[in-house]
Amino acid sequence: MTNMSYYTPANVADTLSKTICVKKVNESFGNLSILGILAGVYVGFGACLSTLVGHDAEKYIGVGLTKFMVGGVFSLGIMLVAIAGAELFTGNNLMFMSVLDKQSPLGKMLSKWAIVYAANLVGSALLAFIYYKTNLWKTGNLEVGINALKIANTKVNLTFGEAFARGILCNWLVCLAMWMAIASQEITGKILAIFFPIMAFVASGFEHCVANMYFIPMGLFLKGTGVAEVSGLNLANLNPIGFVSNLIPVTLGNITGGAFFVGCLYWTVYIKPPKKAVQP
């Protein structure tokens, strides 16, 4: 790369496949675990804030602007991951580029994905538990808690196909946000690059597995409180089985959106060696 404030898509693809992704594949278990927990917490911060902002905004500014605001504040979590530094499973789906480029073995990449995924779960659930203990979900006569329950309950009642499709679209945008953040060498540029795609995926209602590692545990914690009765929701599927049943298709969709629709396709365009002409 040359010394400039913006890198071209070809530059980004080359750096990801040969440098950034290779480094991630070879990172130590301890470092990945710590940074993975931090990423789960950071995404949880964004999810927590979006729950608060969205609990009553609709009656003042309508559905569309509420979704825009909720998505906008959620982007905080991905900004913290990309700029402060952390390891997020969905962004790490781009590591597949280094496998395609034969810079990293597939098995090693999958093992590092598993470490980060588990660490993200620990971090997200930890933040949900700590926030639950603050009792701040009682804000607005329990309306914040009711909103948190509604979000969690909606997610566990998605069909496999709905969750999978929404997962694809979500991580397509998340990995594009990461891609553009890498392209910019200025903090302001990174913030803008992250804000719009992340706002778009949240406002559109797409599904992010790590965000759900906060949203659904938060709902599980609240299910045993008076909020559940006040909400009037049917919470039959809000349980550990419902949690796993959401994570599986969303995770598979996220991998498809990030590893294939961003990583694989851009690798094919910018990195894949051209076929040698067959001599007559």
C-alpha positions, 0 to 999 in steps of 0.5 A: 500500500502507498501512503494515502488516506484512502485505500482502493478495494484492491488494496483492501482485498490484498491486505486482508487476504495476506496480512490482517486475516493471516495475523488473526488466524495465527493469534494466540488463544489468550489474546483472542479470548480477551479481545473476543470478550471485549467485542461481545461487551462492545456490541452489547453496549450498542444493543443496550443503548438502542433498546433504551433509545427505541423504547418510546421514540416511535410515539414521537417521531414515527416508525421510520425515524425511530428505526434510523435512530436505533440503528444509529446508536447501535453502530457505537458497538461496531465502532468500539470493535473496529477503532478501540480494538476487539475480535468480532466473529462476524467481522472475522468471517472475512478471514476466509479470504486468507484461506482462499488465498492459501495463506491460512489452513481452513481448520486453523481458521475454523478453530479461531472462529470458534474461540472468538464466537465463544468469547463473544457469547461470554462478553455479550451475556456478561454485559446483559447480566450486569445491566440486568443488575443495575435495574435501569431496565425499570426506566419509564415505568418498566417500558425499557424492560418491556422493549427488551422483552419484545426484542428478545421475544421477536427474535426467538419466534423467527422461523429458520428461513427468516433468521437465516435470510436476515443473517445473510443481509446483516453480515453482508453490511457488517463486513462491508462496514469493516471493509470500508473502515480498513480502507480509511486511514482517518478516525473520522473516515472509519466512523462514517464508514461504519455508521451507515452500513450498521445503521442500515442493518439494524434499521432494516431488521436484519439479524446479528448473532453477537447482538442476539447474544445480548438481546436474548439473554437480556430477555431471559433475565427479564422473563422472571421479573414482573416485566413479563406479566406487564408486557402481556407477551406470550413468552413460551419460546423465550427460553434456552432452546429458543436462544439456540434455535435463533443463533444457529440460523443467524450464525449460518446466515452471517457466515454466508453474508460475510465469508461468501458475499463479501470475502469470497466475491471480492477475493475472486475479483481482486486476488484470484490468480487469472487462469493460464491460457491453454496452449494450442 
